[in-house]
Amino acid sequence: MLKIILKNLPNWIKNYGIDGDVIISSRIRLARNLEGYKFPLKCSVQEKNELVFKIKDTFENCNFYKKFKLFGLNLIELNDFERLALVEMHIVSPLFIENPYGKYLYLNEDGSISVMINEEDHIRIQIIKEGFSLDDIIRTIFEISDELEDKIEISFSNSLGYITSCPTNLGTGLRTSLLTHLPVLTFTGKINEIIENSTKFSITIRGTFGEGSDIVSSLFQISNTTTLGKSEENIIDNVKKIGKEIIKIEREEREKYFLKNKNFLLYEIRKAKNKLKYSYRLSYKDASEMLSILRLGSILKLIEIPIELINELLIKIRSNIMKIEFDTSLDSLIDSLRAEYIKNSLKDYL
């Protein structure tokens, strides 16, 4: 099943959801820890393996395990490329694949649900869906967490809420994020002002993979910064409010930019198409920047390339996913394989 997900990509990548012109995907994570056990970062491999055994025994006797068709994987049994590809698909965090001993992963068949055991916390439940879909996700994630808490003792304080490894997750243990495409705000430089002011609203705007990651192809991750002293509803409502405002601003700026710069946009789109059509080697950064321009062109109906196809390519061309796609471990081949793959995928449109 993992091979199928790695080869075909999770469904959210290939689908176009609500407000999908701006919001590519929505994600919610819940952090939970077992009462009476050290946090994973303080555990020995043996202690982590004991935690895996205890959590597995509980998980696989829950109704949600069968309902959502979850299956389990021992992280150490995956090779380096598979682990890195899971990060590139946003299924697991970069931290989770560091030192893979004593770690376990649950997935469902379409890659939208993942549960990391022994990441920073004992249990990290994640659900990711296409478009602006936080309300759908929250119902499902609490269905899982509520049943789990009925069957296993979770660390909780009446004054602090859920106890987590990182103090910023104390309280609800909930992290909400939106993966957004904001090309016009990037072109105009207005994204910088939004980023500077984001902390006033208890959110942060970062690169595609969150903290410390580079911003490439105008993709930004918007997420809440604090959970203590706030309810789950407060956090979700705040991120939804910010998301709606970002959608509004990007669309307004897009319309103004198009009216003033139509010829320039057409030139940039033509240049991007030619580069993708005639290049024999493409770095991930160059390729994704060209695809970002084409995505904007598709949204503005200046070209007929399906947005779903561009979304898929933006993920598919990442290095470790490419290594799995072409069954190679050679970094020296990836740029040429990437160029050929994009050319073949867009042959009817370039």
Number of C-alpha atoms within 10 A of each C-alpha: 12 19 10 12 17 18 15 15 20 23 17 21 28 19 18 22 20 13 16 19 21 26 26 26 26 26 24 20 21 20 26 28 26 21 12 9 14 17 18 22 13 12 15 13 15 11 15 24 18 13 24 21 14 13 18 16 11 14 20 14 12 15 13 17 17 13 9 15 13 20 16 15 13 15 21 15 12 13 10 14 17 19 22 21 23 21 19 21 21 21 22 21 20 16 11 21 19 12 11 19 17 23 24 26 23 20 24 21 16 18 26 20 23 22 23 24 28 25 26 21 23 25 25 23 20 24 23 26 25 24 24 25 19 23 12 12 21 18 10 14 17 13 13 17 15 10 14 20 13 10 12 15 12 18 16 18 11 7 9 14 19 21 22 24 20 12 13 14 21 23 23 23 25 27 22 26 25 30 26 26 25 24 23 23 22 15 13 12 11 14 20 13 10 14 14 11 14 18 13 8 12 15 21 22 26 19 19 23 19 19 11 9 12 13 16 15 23 20 25 27 23 25 27 22 19 20 22 18 13 14 14 17 9 12 22 21 14 18 22 19 12 19 22 15 12 20 19 13 16 21 17 13 17 20 14 13 17 15 10 10 12 13 11 12 18 16 12 16 23 17 14 20 19 13 19 25 18 12 16 14 18 20 16 20 14 16 24 22 19 21 22 24 23 25 27 22 20 18 18 14 11 15 17 14 18 16 20 18 16 22 19 18 21 22 20 24 26 21 21 25 23 24 21 16 16 15 10 13 14 8 11 8 14 23 20 14 20 27 22 18 19 21 20 12 13 17 11 9 12 17
